[in-house]
Amino acid sequence: MMVALHNRELTRKLGVMNLAKFNRGNLVGSYVSKEQPSVIDDPTM
């Protein structure tokens, strides 16, 4: 299933909820990109 959202605030809230359930234990020590940081690199994004 694919869903598209056009509401910026709803997209942000959904992303926060998704990250709350994301298991970062598997990613300890991982690094994605210096040029294009992601929430894996910086969870405060």
PQR file with spaces between the fields and no chain letter, atoms N, CA, C, O and H, PARSE charges and radii, in Angstrom:
ATOM       1  N    MET     1       0.843   -1.165    0.000 -0.4000 1.5000
ATOM       2  CA   MET     1       0.000    0.000    0.000 -0.0000 2.0000
ATOM       3  C    MET     1       0.892    1.232    0.000  0.5500 1.7000
ATOM       4  O    MET     1       1.898    1.276    0.707 -0.5500 1.4000
ATOM       5  N    MET     2       0.527    2.219   -0.784 -0.4000 1.5000
ATOM       6  CA   MET     2       1.259    3.473   -0.822 -0.0000 2.0000
ATOM       7  C    MET     2       0.274    4.596   -0.546  0.5500 1.7000
ATOM       8  O    MET     2      -0.830    4.624   -1.089 -0.5500 1.4000
ATOM       9  H    MET     2      -0.291    2.183   -1.359  0.4000 1.0000
ATOM      10  N    VAL     3       0.691    5.512    0.301 -0.4000 1.5000
ATOM      11  CA   VAL     3      -0.157    6.643    0.660 -0.0000 2.0000
ATOM      12  C    VAL     3       0.634    7.923    0.444  0.5500 1.7000
ATOM      13  O    VAL     3       1.815    7.987    0.786 -0.5500 1.4000
ATOM      14  H    VAL     3       1.588    5.490    0.743  0.4000 1.0000
ATOM      15  N    ALA     4       0.001    8.932   -0.114 -0.4000 1.5000
ATOM      16  CA   ALA     4       0.643   10.233   -0.310 -0.0000 2.0000
ATOM      17  C    ALA     4      -0.057   11.261    0.570  0.5500 1.7000
ATOM      18  O    ALA     4      -1.284   11.302    0.648 -0.5500 1.4000
ATOM      19  H    ALA     4      -0.959    8.880   -0.391  0.4000 1.0000
ATOM      20  N    LEU     5       0.740   12.081    1.225 -0.4000 1.5000
ATOM      21  CA   LEU     5       0.197   13.152    2.055 -0.0000 2.0000
ATOM      22  C    LEU     5       0.625   14.493    1.478  0.5500 1.7000
ATOM      23  O    LEU     5       1.765   14.655    1.043 -0.5500 1.4000
ATOM      24  H    LEU     5       1.738   12.048    1.162  0.4000 1.0000
ATOM      25  N    HIS     6      -0.280   15.440    1.478 -0.4000 1.5000
ATOM      26  CA   HIS     6       0.027   16.777    0.983 -0.0000 2.0000
ATOM      27  C    HIS     6      -0.057   17.808    2.102  0.5500 1.7000
ATOM      28  O    HIS     6       0.036   19.009    1.849 -0.5500 1.4000
ATOM      29  H    HIS     6      -1.206   15.309    1.832  0.4000 1.0000
ATOM      30  N    ASN     7      -0.230   17.350    3.319 -0.4000 1.5000
ATOM      31  CA   ASN     7      -0.321   18.236    4.477 -0.0000 2.0000
ATOM      32  C    ASN     7       0.993   18.149    5.245  0.5500 1.7000
ATOM      33  O    ASN     7       1.310   17.112    5.828 -0.5500 1.4000
ATOM      34  H    ASN     7      -0.306   16.375    3.525  0.4000 1.0000
ATOM      35  N    ARG     8       1.759   19.242    5.244 -0.4000 1.5000
ATOM      36  CA   ARG     8       3.093   19.247    5.849 -0.0000 2.0000
ATOM      37  C    ARG     8       3.054   18.876    7.328  0.5500 1.7000
ATOM      38  O    ARG     8       3.874   18.076    7.778 -0.5500 1.4000
ATOM      39  H    ARG     8       1.502   20.084    4.770  0.4000 1.0000
ATOM      40  N    GLU     9       2.136   19.429    8.081 -0.4000 1.5000
ATOM      41  CA   GLU     9       2.069   19.164    9.522 -0.0000 2.0000
ATOM      42  C    GLU     9       1.680   17.711    9.803  0.5500 1.7000
ATOM      43  O    GLU     9       2.247   17.079   10.694 -0.5500 1.4000
ATOM      44  H    GLU     9       1.470   20.079    7.715  0.4000 1.0000
ATOM      45  N    LEU    10       0.728   17.186    9.057 -0.4000 1.5000
ATOM      46  CA   LEU    10       0.331   15.789    9.220 -0.0000 2.0000
ATOM      47  C    LEU    10       1.489   14.851    8.862  0.5500 1.7000
ATOM      48  O    LEU    10       1.702   13.839    9.530 -0.5500 1.4000
ATOM      49  H    LEU    10       0.268   17.700    8.333  0.4000 1.0000
ATOM      50  N    THR    11       2.230   15.190    7.811 -0.4000 1.5000
ATOM      51  CA   THR    11       3.393   14.394    7.421 -0.0000 2.0000
ATOM      52  C    THR    11       4.433   14.399    8.528  0.5500 1.7000
ATOM      53  O    THR    11       5.016   13.358    8.830 -0.5500 1.4000
ATOM      54  H    THR    11       2.058   16.012    7.269  0.4000 1.0000
ATOM      55  N    ARG    12       4.675   15.553    9.138 -0.4000 1.5000
ATOM      56  CA   ARG    12       5.642   15.658   10.232 -0.0000 2.0000
ATOM      57  C    ARG    12       5.210   14.803   11.416  0.5500 1.7000
ATOM      58  O    ARG    12       6.021   14.067   11.977 -0.5500 1.4000
ATOM      59  H    ARG    12       4.202   16.399    8.892  0.4000 1.0000
ATOM      60  N    LYS    13       3.950   14.892   11.797 -0.4000 1.5000
ATOM      61  CA   LYS    13       3.444   14.110   12.931 -0.0000 2.0000
ATOM      62  C    LYS    13       3.534   12.611   12.657  0.5500 1.7000
ATOM      63  O    LYS    13       3.899   11.836   13.541 -0.5500 1.4000
ATOM      64  H    LYS    13       3.290   15.490   11.341  0.4000 1.0000
ATOM      65  N    LEU    14       3.202   12.207   11.440 -0.4000 1.5000
ATOM      66  CA   LEU    14       3.287   10.796   11.072 -0.0000 2.0000
ATOM      67  C    LEU    14       4.741   10.319   11.112  0.5500 1.7000
ATOM      68  O    LEU    14       5.018    9.204   11.555 -0.5500 1.4000
ATOM      69  H    LEU    14       2.905   12.837   10.722  0.4000 1.0000
ATOM      70  N    GLY    15       5.659   11.155   10.654 -0.4000 1.5000
ATOM      71  CA   GLY    15       7.079   10.816   10.701 -0.0000 2.0000
ATOM      72  C    GLY    15       7.578   10.646   12.123  0.5500 1.7000
ATOM      73  O    GLY    15       8.358    9.736   12.403 -0.5500 1.4000
ATOM      74  H    GLY    15       5.434   12.061   10.294  0.4000 1.0000
ATOM      75  N    VAL    16       7.137   11.513   13.023 -0.4000 1.5000
ATOM      76  CA   VAL    16       7.525   11.410   14.435 -0.0000 2.0000
ATOM      77  C    VAL    16       6.992   10.111   15.027  0.5500 1.7000
ATOM      78  O    VAL    16       7.707    9.425   15.758 -0.5500 1.4000
ATOM      79  H    VAL    16       6.503   12.252   12.796  0.4000 1.0000
ATOM      80  N    MET    17       5.753    9.770   14.721 -0.4000 1.5000
ATOM      81  CA   MET    17       5.178    8.521   15.225 -0.0000 2.0000
ATOM      82  C    MET    17       5.927    7.317   14.665  0.5500 1.7000
ATOM      83  O    MET    17       6.174    6.352   15.388 -0.5500 1.4000
ATOM      84  H    MET    17       5.172   10.327   14.127  0.4000 1.0000
ATOM      85  N    ASN    18       6.287    7.363   13.394 -0.4000 1.5000
ATOM      86  CA   ASN    18       7.014    6.270   12.761 -0.0000 2.0000
ATOM      87  C    ASN    18       8.385    6.085   13.414  0.5500 1.7000
ATOM      88  O    ASN    18       8.787    4.957   13.699 -0.5500 1.4000
ATOM      89  H    ASN    18       6.086    8.147   12.807  0.4000 1.0000
ATOM      90  N    LEU    19       9.098    7.178   13.651 -0.4000 1.5000
ATOM      91  CA   LEU    19      10.423    7.094   14.274 -0.0000 2.0000
ATOM      92  C    LEU    19      10.347    6.599   15.708  0.5500 1.7000
ATOM      93  O    LEU    19      11.282    5.963   16.195 -0.5500 1.4000
ATOM      94  H    LEU    19       8.771    8.094   13.419  0.4000 1.0000
ATOM      95  N    ALA    20       9.247    6.882   16.387 -0.4000 1.5000
ATOM      96  CA   ALA    20       9.095    6.430   17.768 -0.0000 2.0000
ATOM      97  C    ALA    20       9.091    4.904   17.837  0.5500 1.7000
ATOM      98  O    ALA    20       9.512    4.332   18.842 -0.5500 1.4000
ATOM      99  H    ALA    20       8.487    7.398   15.991  0.4000 1.0000
ATOM     100  N    LYS    21       8.626    4.248   16.793 -0.4000 1.5000
ATOM     101  CA   LYS    21       8.571    2.783   16.747 -0.0000 2.0000
ATOM     102  C    LYS    21       9.793    2.169   16.067  0.5500 1.7000
ATOM     103  O    LYS    21       9.942    0.947   16.041 -0.5500 1.4000
ATOM     104  H    LYS    21       8.284    4.713   15.976  0.4000 1.0000
ATOM     105  N    PHE    22      10.670    3.017   15.515 -0.4000 1.5000
ATOM     106  CA   PHE    22      11.830    2.552   14.767 -0.0000 2.0000
ATOM     107  C    PHE    22      12.889    2.008   15.717  0.5500 1.7000
ATOM     108  O    PHE    22      13.228    2.665   16.701 -0.5500 1.4000
ATOM     109  H    PHE    22      10.550    4.009   15.536  0.4000 1.0000
ATOM     110  N    ASN    23      13.417    0.820   15.437 -0.4000 1.5000
ATOM     111  CA   ASN    23      14.418    0.193   16.296 -0.0000 2.0000
ATOM     112  C    ASN    23      15.808    0.682   15.918  0.5500 1.7000
ATOM     113  O    ASN    23      16.407    0.193   14.960 -0.5500 1.4000
ATOM     114  H    ASN    23      13.142    0.287   14.637  0.4000 1.0000
ATOM     115  N    ARG    24      16.319    1.646   16.673 -0.4000 1.5000
ATOM     116  CA   ARG    24      17.644    2.193   16.411 -0.0000 2.0000
ATOM     117  C    ARG    24      18.757    1.262   16.880  0.5500 1.7000
ATOM     118  O    ARG    24      19.916    1.473   16.525 -0.5500 1.4000
ATOM     119  H    ARG    24      15.833    2.044   17.451  0.4000 1.0000
ATOM     120  N    GLY    25      18.439    0.244   17.663 -0.4000 1.5000
ATOM     121  CA   GLY    25      19.441   -0.690   18.158 -0.0000 2.0000
ATOM     122  C    GLY    25      20.206   -1.372   17.038  0.5500 1.7000
ATOM     123  O    GLY    25      21.378   -1.715   17.194 -0.5500 1.4000
ATOM     124  H    GLY    25      17.497    0.072   17.952  0.4000 1.0000
ATOM     125  N    ASN    26      19.543   -1.566   15.912 -0.4000 1.5000
ATOM     126  CA   ASN    26      20.197   -2.202   14.768 -0.0000 2.0000
ATOM     127  C    ASN    26      21.111   -1.244   14.011  0.5500 1.7000
ATOM     128  O    ASN    26      21.886   -1.666   13.153 -0.5500 1.4000
ATOM     129  H    ASN    26      18.591   -1.287   15.785  0.4000 1.0000
ATOM     130  N    LEU    27      21.021    0.038   14.328 -0.4000 1.5000
ATOM     131  CA   LEU    27      21.756    1.039   13.566 -0.0000 2.0000
ATOM     132  C    LEU    27      22.885    1.690   14.347  0.5500 1.7000
ATOM     133  O    LEU    27      23.513    2.622   13.844 -0.5500 1.4000
ATOM     134  H    LEU    27      20.392    0.381   15.026  0.4000 1.0000
ATOM     135  N    VAL    28      23.160    1.235   15.543 -0.4000 1.5000
ATOM     136  CA   VAL    28      24.192    1.841   16.370 -0.0000 2.0000
ATOM     137  C    VAL    28      25.506    1.842   15.604  0.5500 1.7000
ATOM     138  O    VAL    28      25.962    0.809   15.116 -0.5500 1.4000
ATOM     139  H    VAL    28      22.650    0.478   15.951  0.4000 1.0000
ATOM     140  N    GLY    29      26.104    3.025   15.510 -0.4000 1.5000
ATOM     141  CA   GLY    29      27.360    3.156   14.780 -0.0000 2.0000
ATOM     142  C    GLY    29      27.187    3.386   13.293  0.5500 1.7000
ATOM     143  O    GLY    29      28.169    3.617   12.588 -0.5500 1.4000
ATOM     144  H    GLY    29      25.733    3.865   15.906  0.4000 1.0000
ATOM     145  N    SER    30      25.963    3.329   12.804 -0.4000 1.5000
ATOM     146  CA   SER    30      25.723    3.560   11.374 -0.0000 2.0000
ATOM     147  C    SER    30      25.806    5.048   11.070  0.5500 1.7000
ATOM     148  O    SER    30      25.572    5.887   11.940 -0.5500 1.4000
ATOM     149  H    SER    30      25.165    3.141   13.377  0.4000 1.0000
ATOM     150  N    TYR    31      26.134    5.355    9.855 -0.4000 1.5000
ATOM     151  CA   TYR    31      26.223    6.738    9.398 -0.0000 2.0000
ATOM     152  C    TYR    31      25.740    6.772    7.965  0.5500 1.7000
ATOM     153  O    TYR    31      26.191    5.977    7.141 -0.5500 1.4000
ATOM     154  H    TYR    31      26.324    4.673    9.148  0.4000 1.0000
ATOM     155  N    VAL    32      24.835    7.675    7.655 -0.4000 1.5000
ATOM     156  CA   VAL    32      24.248    7.685    6.322 -0.0000 2.0000
ATOM     157  C    VAL    32      25.041    8.571    5.364  0.5500 1.7000
ATOM     158  O    VAL    32      25.629    8.065    4.408 -0.5500 1.4000
ATOM     159  H    VAL    32      24.469    8.321    8.325  0.4000 1.0000
ATOM     160  N    SER    33      25.067    9.881    5.601 -0.4000 1.5000
ATOM     161  CA   SER    33      25.728   10.779    4.659 -0.0000 2.0000
ATOM     162  C    SER    33      26.027   12.115    5.312  0.5500 1.7000
ATOM     163  O    SER    33      25.182   12.667    6.015 -0.5500 1.4000
ATOM     164  H    SER    33      24.589   10.291    6.378  0.4000 1.0000
ATOM     165  N    LYS    34      27.223   12.637    5.085 -0.4000 1.5000
ATOM     166  CA   LYS    34      27.583   13.958    5.600 -0.0000 2.0000
ATOM     167  C    LYS    34      26.866   15.052    4.809  0.5500 1.7000
ATOM     168  O    LYS    34      26.449   16.059    5.380 -0.5500 1.4000
ATOM     169  H    LYS    34      27.910   12.188    4.514  0.4000 1.0000
ATOM     170  N    GLU    35      26.724   14.857    3.501 -0.4000 1.5000
ATOM     171  CA   GLU    35      26.090   15.853    2.641 -0.0000 2.0000
ATOM     172  C    GLU    35      24.571   15.874    2.803  0.5500 1.7000
ATOM     173  O    GLU    35      23.944   16.929    2.702 -0.5500 1.4000
ATOM     174  H    GLU    35      27.064   14.039    3.037  0.4000 1.0000
ATOM     175  N    GLN    36      23.989   14.710    3.054 -0.4000 1.5000
ATOM     176  CA   GLN    36      22.542   14.622    3.194 -0.0000 2.0000
ATOM     177  C    GLN    36      22.218   13.864    4.474  0.5500 1.7000
ATOM     178  O    GLN    36      21.888   12.679    4.426 -0.5500 1.4000
ATOM     179  H    GLN    36      24.498   13.854    3.136  0.4000 1.0000
ATOM     180  N    PRO    37      22.309   14.541    5.621 -0.5600 1.5000
ATOM     181  CA   PRO    37      22.046   13.858    6.885  0.2800 2.0000
ATOM     182  C    PRO    37      20.608   13.359    6.960  0.5500 1.7000
ATOM     183  O    PRO    37      19.714   13.889    6.300 -0.5500 1.4000
ATOM     184  N    SER    38      20.408   12.341    7.768 -0.4000 1.5000
ATOM     185  CA   SER    38      19.069   11.785    7.937 -0.0000 2.0000
ATOM     186  C    SER    38      18.775   11.628    9.418  0.5500 1.7000
ATOM     187  O    SER    38      19.627   11.910   10.261 -0.5500 1.4000
ATOM     188  H    SER    38      21.134   11.910    8.304  0.4000 1.0000
ATOM     189  N    VAL    39      17.583   11.183    9.729 -0.4000 1.5000
ATOM     190  CA   VAL    39      17.204   10.970   11.120 -0.0000 2.0000
ATOM     191  C    VAL    39      18.006    9.843   11.748  0.5500 1.7000
ATOM     192  O    VAL    39      18.060    9.740   12.973 -0.5500 1.4000
ATOM     193  H    VAL    39      16.891   10.954    9.045  0.4000 1.0000
ATOM     194  N    ILE    40      18.627    9.000   10.945 -0.4000 1.5000
ATOM     195  CA   ILE    40      19.499    7.963   11.493 -0.0000 2.0000
ATOM     196  C    ILE    40      20.754    8.610   12.063  0.5500 1.7000
ATOM     197  O    ILE    40      21.255    8.193   13.108 -0.5500 1.4000
ATOM     198  H    ILE    40      18.583    9.083    9.949  0.4000 1.0000
ATOM     199  N    ASP    41      21.265    9.643   11.365 -0.4000 1.5000
ATOM     200  CA   ASP    41      22.441   10.363   11.838 -0.0000 2.0000
ATOM     201  C    ASP    41      22.111   11.278   13.011  0.5500 1.7000
ATOM     202  O    ASP    41      22.883   11.372   13.965 -0.5500 1.4000
ATOM     203  H    ASP    41      20.858    9.982   10.517  0.4000 1.0000
ATOM     204  N    ASP    42      20.971   11.949   12.941 -0.4000 1.5000
ATOM     205  CA   ASP    42      20.592   12.950   13.941 -0.0000 2.0000
ATOM     206  C    ASP    42      19.111   12.804   14.273  0.5500 1.7000
ATOM     207  O    ASP    42      18.266   13.316   13.539 -0.5500 1.4000
ATOM     208  H    ASP    42      20.344   11.873   12.166  0.4000 1.0000
ATOM     209  N    PRO    43      18.779   12.113   15.369 -0.5600 1.5000
ATOM     210  CA   PRO    43      17.372   11.881   15.711  0.2800 2.0000
ATOM     211  C    PRO    43      16.604   13.144   16.076  0.5500 1.7000
ATOM     212  O    PRO    43      15.384   13.088   16.227 -0.5500 1.4000
ATOM     213  N    THR    44      17.287   14.297   16.224 -0.4000 1.5000
ATOM     214  CA   THR    44      16.581   15.536   16.557 -0.0000 2.0000
ATOM     215  C    THR    44      16.004   16.221   15.322  0.5500 1.7000
ATOM     216  O    THR    44      15.344   17.253   15.435 -0.5500 1.4000
ATOM     217  H    THR    44      18.279   14.343   16.102  0.4000 1.0000
ATOM     218  N    MET    45      16.250   15.652   14.147 -0.4000 1.5000
ATOM     219  CA   MET    45      15.747   16.277   12.907 -0.0000 2.0000
ATOM     220  C    MET    45      14.241   16.218   12.850  0.5500 1.7000
ATOM     221  O    MET    45      13.641   16.692   11.886 -0.5500 1.4000
ATOM     222  H    MET    45      16.786   14.813   14.055  0.4000 1.0000
